[in-house]
Amino acid sequence: MKVYKYFLVLFAFVLLTANVFAQRTEDMTKEEWQNEMNRLSAQKVALTSELNTLKSDVANLKKMRDGLKTYDACIDELYAMVGATKADVDNFGKQLDELTNKIDNQVAPKADRQAELDAMKNNKISALPQFFDKVHNQLQKKLDAWIEKPKEINYTVVKGDCLWNISKKKEHYDNPFAWPIIYKANRDQIKNPDLIFPKQIFKIPNLTEEEKAKYDKIRRNYKPAPPTQTQTPAATKPAAKTTK
């Protein structure tokens, strides 16, 4: 396309020059006329040389284009370098998306997420351009910045507490139905889940994903007792508070 445009410009230039030259030759001397012809001849040689150079460049570009592989062929060659098929790469991408979601949501334990990431780093597929930075840099930075909560914390019972309310605290489980976890973790101190005492120090362990899902489901399905029913079974909701 560049060559054709060049031809048009050259043709227009020749017409314009011829027109101007025709007007000027009426008043030119023989010597001036000869000088002008020499100038135009030299310009023609220069333009012809440039045109030939452009033609050569076009021919070389066409040769390069004809020698290039198709996109699909390049992708196949890239996959072959890491010993993988398209199905392998697609599966790796899905695993990476799942791990990214776990890390973004800080699905504990952190050590398991690190082990999953290390396994993906050791997979040759991670060297592919679409995966490399995310696997070897981005996700590791997120893991390094992840401050994992301790496996359990201690809580000192105060007057008015009950396991239901302790479990309901946002800094604990934010779900009162998870109170049995606290009870089980402190059976050495709690003989009766309806009877706890101020200044007792309870261990509050983290919920596993399975436990969290279990008690979230219980909370969603919970239906309050009818108005005529004033007592809630202790096995469901320990209502008794701490003794004085």
N, C-alpha and C positions, 0 to 999 in steps of 0.2 A: 504494500500500500504506500509506503514511503517513497519507493521508486517512482510510482505512477504520479504522485503529487509533484515529485521533482521534475518529471517530464513536462507537466502542465506549466510549472513555474518557468522552466527553461523556454518552452514554446512562447509563452506570453512575453518573456524578456526579449526573445528574438524579434517578435512582431513589433514591440515597442521600440527596440533599437533600430529596426529597419525603417520605421516611420520617422523617427527622429533623424536618422542618418539621411534619409531621402530629402528631408527639409533642409538639412545643413549642407548637403552636397551642392546645392544651387549656388551658394556663396563661397564654397571652399576652393582653395587653390589646389593644384595637382599634388603638391608636396603634403598639404594638410590631409588631402583625401587618402594618400598612401599611408600616412601615419595612423589615421583612423582605422584603415583596413588592417594594418599590422596589429593594432591594439585589440581589435575585435577577433582577429585570428588567434592571438595569444590567449584571449579570454575563452575562446571556443575550446582550445586545447586543454586548458585548466578544467573547464566544466566537463569535458569528455572524460578526462582522467578521473575526476571525482565520481562521475556516473559509473565508470567501470569498477571503481572501488566499492561503490554501493551494491552493484550487481554481485560482486564477489562475496560481500558480506551476507547478502540475501541467500546466496547459494550455500555458504557455510552454515547459516542458521537452519536452512532446510535439511541439510545433512545431519546436523545435531538433533533436530526434531525427529527425523526418521530413525535415529539410533537410540532415542529414549524409550524406556520401558513404560508400559501402561501403569496406571496407579495400582490396579489390582495386582499386577505382577510384582511391583515394588513392595506392597504389603505382604504378599506371600513370601517373598525373599526375606523380609524383616522377621516374620514369624518363624521362618526356618532357622534363622540365626539363633533364636532362643529356644529352639526345639519344641515349638508349640503349634497347634492348629487354631483356626478361628474359634472353634468351640472352647478350647482351653482358655483363650484370651477373654472370651465373653464370660466364662465362669469365674475367672480371676477378677474381672470387673465387678461382678455381682458380690463376690466375697469382700472386695474392697469397700463397696458401698455399705454392706452390712457392718463391717468393722468401723467404718467412719461414723455410722450412726451410733454404735455402742460407745465410741470414744467421745463423741460430741455430747452424749447424754450421760457420760461417766457411769456406765453400767459396770459395777464392781463384780469381781475384784480387779483392781488395776493390773496386777501381775498376769492375769489371764489375757488381758488385752495386749500387754506387752509381748507375751508369748505368741499371740496370733500375728502381731505386726512383724516380729522377728522372722516368723515362718514365711510371711509374704516377702520380706526383704531378701530371703535366701532363694526365693523362686526367681529364675531367670526372666520370667515374664515381667517382673518389676522393672527391668531395664528398658522396657519400651517407653518411648517419649510420653505417651498419654498417662503413664502410671508413675514414672520415676520420681518426680518431685513430691508427689503426694505421699508415696510409700516411704521414701528415704528422708524426707525433710518435714513436710507439713504435719503428718500424723505424729511423728516423734516429738515435735515441739509441743503439740497438744498434750501428749502423755507426760512430758516433762513438767508441764505447767499444772497438771492435775494433782491437787493435794488431796489424797485419799483420807476419808474420815477414819478415825480409829475403829477397830472392830467392836469395841464397846466403850461406853462412858459410864461414869458413876453419878448417881443422883441421890441426894439426901432428902429423905421424906420430911415433909413439914405438916403441921397440923391442918386437917381438912383434906388431906390427900387420900386418894384411893387408886387402885391399879388402873381403873377405867380412865380417870382424869390424867394420870401420869402418862399413860399411853397416848392420850389425845393431844398432848403438848406438841407444838410444831417442831420444837427442837428434838423431839423423840420420834414418834411414828406418825403424828398427825392423823391418827386413826385409833379411836378408843377400842375397837374390836380386836386389836392386836395385843391386848393386855396379857393373854396367856403366855406370851414370849417372856415378859418380865417375870411372871410367876415361875415359870420353869427355870429361868436363869438364877433365881434366888430362893430355891426351895429350902436351902439350908437356913434361911431366915424367916421364910413365910410358911407357917403351918396351915393357915387358913387364908385364902385369897380375899376374904371379906374383912380381914383383921390385920392391919399393918400399924406401925408405931412411928411417931416422929423421931427423927435423928437416925433411923435405920438408913444404911447406905446400900442402895440397890445397883446392880449391874444392869445397864440398858444395852443389850447387844444390837448390832445392826441387823435389819431384816434382810434375808436373802431375797432374790428376785421371786423365787417360788412362794415364800412366805408373804411378801408384799402383794403379789397377785391374789393369793388366797384370801387375805383379810380385806383387800379392796373389794373383792367379789362379795364377801359377807356383808360389808357395809352397804354396797349397792342393793343387795337383796333384802336388807333389814326392813321390817315393817313394824312400826310402833304398836304396842299393845292397845287394844280397844280402851276407850275411856273408863269403862266399868272395871277394868283390870288394873289394879293399883300396884301390884307387886311384880317386879321383873325377876325372872329366875337368876340365881347367883351364877350359874354356869355361863350365862350369856352376858350379864352386866353386873359385876360386883358393886353394889351400891353402898356398902358400908364404908365409912370413912375411918380415918385414923383415930385411935383412942387418945385420950388426953395423956 
